[in-house]
Amino acid sequence: MSVGSKKGSVIFSGFRALGLYSNHLSHVVRYHKKHQEFYVVTSVGKCFHTYNVKKLGIVAVSNALPEDIAYLAADRMLVFVAHGARVTAFAKNKEAVHTYIGHGADVHLLLPFGDHVISVDRDNSVIIWDVDSEEEYLQITFDKATFEVSAVMHPSTYLNKILLGSTQGGLQLWNIKSNKLLYSFSGWGSGVTVLQQTPAVDVVGVGLTSGQIIIHNIKYDESLMKFQQDWGPVTAISFRTDGHPVMAAGSPLGHIGLWDLEDKKLIGQMRDAHSTAIAGLSYLHAEPLLITNGADNAIRVWIFDAPGGGGRLLRCRMGHSAPPTKIRHHGQNGQQILSAGQDGTLQSFSTVHERFNKSLGHGSVNKKKSKKKGLKYDALKLPAITTFASETARQSDWDGIIACHRGNVTATTWNYQKTSMGAHKLEPERFGKNRALNVHATAADITSCGNFVVIALSSGHVDVYNMQSGFHRGHYGQDKAHDGPVRGIAVDGLNQLTISVGADKLLKVWKFKSKELVHTAVLSASPAATLLHRDSGMLAISLDDFTVNILDMETRRVVRKFCGHRGQVNDMTFSPDGRWLITAAMDCTIRTWDLPTGCLVDCFLVDAAVVSVTMSPTGDFLASSHVDSLGIYLWSNNSLCSMVSLRPLPSDYEPTVVTLPGSCPVEDGDDDEEDTPSEEMIEYISPEQLDERLVTLSLLPDSRWKNLLHLDIIKKRNKPKEPPKVAKAAPFFIPTVAGLVPQFAVSEGNGAEGRSKVVNFGVLAQKSTFYGTLEQAWISNDYAAPARLLKEMGPSAIDSELRGLAPDVGGAVEVMQSFLRMVGSMLDSKRDFDLAQAYLALFLKLHLRMISQEPELMEEAWKVSERLKETWTNMQTLFNQSLCLLAYTKSALL
């Protein structure tokens, strides 16, 4: 298995990540002269994404780095990335072309500077690199106690000069060509967080940890104006360059302040532009557009086109700001994935294009109030969604999604088409207003018609509601369905049965409409969750002992038990045809079980445990979400486009780690050496005979033997209406002899003139090759050669050969006996059974009278008849056994 395990997964290979847009690092804006278009580059962990500003469509995803990106910067040609103690330069937004190694600590600041790039590490070393040669041009080291570098910039028009800011508050202007400190600025008693060039020469915007923003002239060392924001340290500064003297400043609370530089006052506030700190903001050159990004996994473009100075949201790309808790495909086309996150939002991600993404928003206690006041008040927020179910059947008429919330008894409906929370909050009246019972919804399912929803509670109750009206339509059991919390609930495809499993280790099957209990089964351990594949009627139940049971709804019996996980099973999904069950557990494995064989056919490890998995209804992708990861990762199904050999894996199989899509594996030098295609389908070459006791057919086309008895009818039907015409000119190709096996005609040396037109009767008496081999076989008793010759002949040739065996046309009784022995030997070997029958039938048709008159031939024919009867009796026994077994497997209860 070592070769197979080298590859990781046989079925799945990493495709790409969805829903990742930004992290806590500031974005970079680039301008492409040829395209005349702005691009925004954001970091998402180990790689960076490039989007066009016009539509915020993704343009490129860089090759991944072995470590997370710590800082991002760019010039006209290259994107520079700091990771660990290294700096890497990327060309074409994708490929790493330069690596700069020399820092002793992690790099946290970068500044591209003409033909050089400046990097600052945590040990306070500033290194200037030559971009092309990757060599160190200059190194400056500062004392951390007096000047710890926290910001770096190049003042516009200041040749070879850089301005450094420190956590102590001071600034220093250096000439990096002469390696001289030109000037020290005393500072403002607070650490510098941001240095930004203003549209005016010599003037710099300085952001401080105190929340103060200083507009400072570095030529004369004098402050022109000061602003104070009350939201904490300044995280980013940008200046408008389209004729309006406005400065935008970001804060750790996600608010943006807009300051008028002429009137020296605050002219606008953009509250909650992001739910986390503003990581970066930048005005586009000569345009009223502001681009912002934050650690809430969002990129937003704001436009300033309204009076009053405030910006409105023009377009955005946003994912979950906290890891997804559950993902499920929505609809049957496999293009939308619904995802509920710990941030409380329900979102839909498209596998086709980002523009089809939807955010259904955050659950709220009161929709009207939260619209008026916004969701800033925690009292209006609903907790995060723990589980949900969706159905598209009636989604255009009413809500099609039901969701359960953490610790909340109320289940909410959501509308996919309106992209918002729905009209109903489904809660049974039995608890009244007494919320101290600590009852919460644990599971929910929507019927395939989209009319009803079944909700299970931790109290053991299972309730049915109407989706259109939200009315309660009854409950299962006299008082409650289970004695403990209900762990799983499902309704079959025809609304006939409802299945519930509870912590009391009981599985109950109810009639959906009458609520009558029809079946109860005891599970071997307490269940954790259930999943029903409606088309096949297979119910997967994950248990607390890390095993998975498969219950057949038809027979109501456990038909498969899968064990092998070494941690709690977090989620399960079926393949569309119901053949595979894919399970993910806390042991960081994703396992694929083959239901018909009951075997584990694929298993691989991932870096972070999988929280939820879902298989596309079209079978092309598996999607997974992971612990502490904001993205949804797509894995392509290799079996759709190539032959995949699925062999049962042994119980001691050790899976290998497969990196998530969008991250890169650590380069391994041994990969090229081993090129054995272990996972490819091994080509099976069938032997001529599987077993000596089995009868084997010849596999020749039917036309070669099936019509032997009807040749006279065929010849009469195909008789030509007029004689064949002689060709005017000789053919240019080499003449061949007529027959199934092509042979070139051997040309005779004599010309046509020298040939005699008198027929030589000696030619007619000449024995054929087949006749000769039969004569030899009569002596040697080896009948393989004549049988082989017959297989190569066409029906007409076989007919003429068998006619030529009779004594009245030049044959002999011994040769006819030899032919019968040849048929007998074919029956003994049990090969070419169809040919032996056809040849024998034609022989009997042609020479039956002759055989009846010759005792020797009668004796041989009798022997062949006995062999034939014996072979056919054995065949019939095998057929009957097989038919009996098939009938049993179709009708028996497993």
FENWO-V300427 format. One record per backbone hydrogen bond with DSSP energy under -1.0 kcal/mol. NH is the residue of the N-H (numbers start at 0). CO is the residue of the C=O. Records with the same first field share a line. If there is no record, write none. Layout:
NH=CO  CO
This chain:
4=0
6=3
12=635
14=633
17=631
27=40
29=38
31=36
35=31
36=31
38=29
39=50
40=27
41=48
43=46
48=41
49=59
50=39
51=56
52=37
55=51
58=49
59=49
61=47
62=93
64=45
68=44
69=81
70=81
72=79
74=77
78=89
79=72
80=87
81=70
82=85
85=82
86=99
87=80
88=97
89=78
90=94
93=90
94=90
96=88
97=88
99=86
106=83
107=119
108=119
110=117
112=115
115=112
116=128
117=110
118=126
119=108
120=124
121=105
123=120
125=139
126=118
127=137
128=116
129=134
130=114
133=129
136=127
137=127
139=125
141=123
146=142
149=164
150=164
152=162
157=154
158=156
160=157
161=173
162=152
163=171
164=150
165=169
166=147
168=165
170=184
171=163
172=182
173=161
174=179
175=159
179=174
181=172
182=172
184=170
191=165
192=206
193=206
195=204
197=202
202=199
203=215
204=195
205=213
206=193
207=211
208=190
210=207
212=226
213=205
214=224
215=203
216=221
217=201
221=216
223=214
224=214
226=212
228=210
233=207
234=249
237=247
239=245
245=243
246=258
247=237
248=256
249=235
250=254
253=250
255=269
256=248
257=267
258=246
259=264
260=244
264=259
266=257
267=257
269=255
272=253
273=253
277=250
278=292
279=292
281=290
283=288
286=283
288=286
289=301
290=281
291=299
292=279
293=297
298=316
299=291
300=314
301=289
302=311
303=287
308=305
311=302
313=300
314=300
316=298
318=296
324=339
325=339
327=337
329=335
336=348
337=327
338=346
339=325
340=344
341=322
343=340
345=360
346=338
347=357
348=336
350=334
355=352
356=353
357=347
359=345
362=343
364=379
369=365
370=366
371=367
372=368
373=369
379=376
381=362
385=403
386=403
388=401
390=399
394=391
396=393
397=393
399=413
400=413
401=388
402=411
403=386
405=383
407=404
410=425
411=402
412=423
413=400
414=419
419=414
421=412
425=410
431=428
433=430
434=432
440=407
441=455
442=455
444=453
446=451
449=446
452=464
453=444
454=462
455=442
456=460
457=439
459=456
462=454
463=473
464=452
465=470
466=450
469=465
472=463
475=461
480=459
481=459
485=456
486=500
487=500
489=498
491=496
494=491
497=509
498=489
499=507
500=487
501=505
502=484
504=501
506=520
507=499
508=518
509=497
510=515
511=495
514=510
517=508
518=508
520=506
522=504
527=541
528=541
530=539
532=537
536=532
537=532
538=550
539=530
540=548
541=528
542=546
543=525
545=542
547=561
548=540
549=559
550=538
551=556
552=536
555=551
558=549
559=549
561=547
569=583
570=583
572=581
574=579
577=574
580=592
581=572
582=590
583=570
584=588
585=567
587=584
589=603
590=582
591=601
592=580
593=598
594=578
597=593
598=593
600=591
601=591
603=589
604=655
605=587
610=624
611=624
613=622
615=620
618=615
621=634
622=613
623=632
624=611
626=608
628=625
631=17
632=623
633=15
634=621
635=12
636=619
637=10
639=636
640=637
641=637
644=678
648=599
652=649
657=604
662=659
670=667
673=669
677=675
693=690
695=829
703=700
704=701
705=701
707=704
713=709
714=710
715=711
716=712
717=713
736=742
744=734
762=759
764=760
765=762
771=767
772=768
773=769
774=770
775=771
776=772
777=773
779=775
780=776
786=782
787=783
788=784
789=785
790=786
792=789
797=793
798=794
799=795
800=796
801=797
802=798
803=799
804=801
805=802
808=805
809=806
810=805
815=811
816=812
817=813
818=814
819=815
820=816
821=817
822=818
823=819
824=820
825=821
826=822
827=823
828=824
830=825
832=695
835=831
836=832
837=833
838=834
839=835
840=836
841=837
842=838
843=839
844=840
845=841
846=842
847=843
850=846
851=847
852=848
857=853
858=854
859=855
860=856
861=857
862=858
863=859
864=860
865=861
866=862
867=863
868=864
869=865
870=866
871=867
872=868
873=869
874=870
875=871
876=872
877=873
878=874
879=875
880=876
881=877
882=878
883=879
884=880
885=881
886=882
887=883
888=884
889=885
890=886
891=887
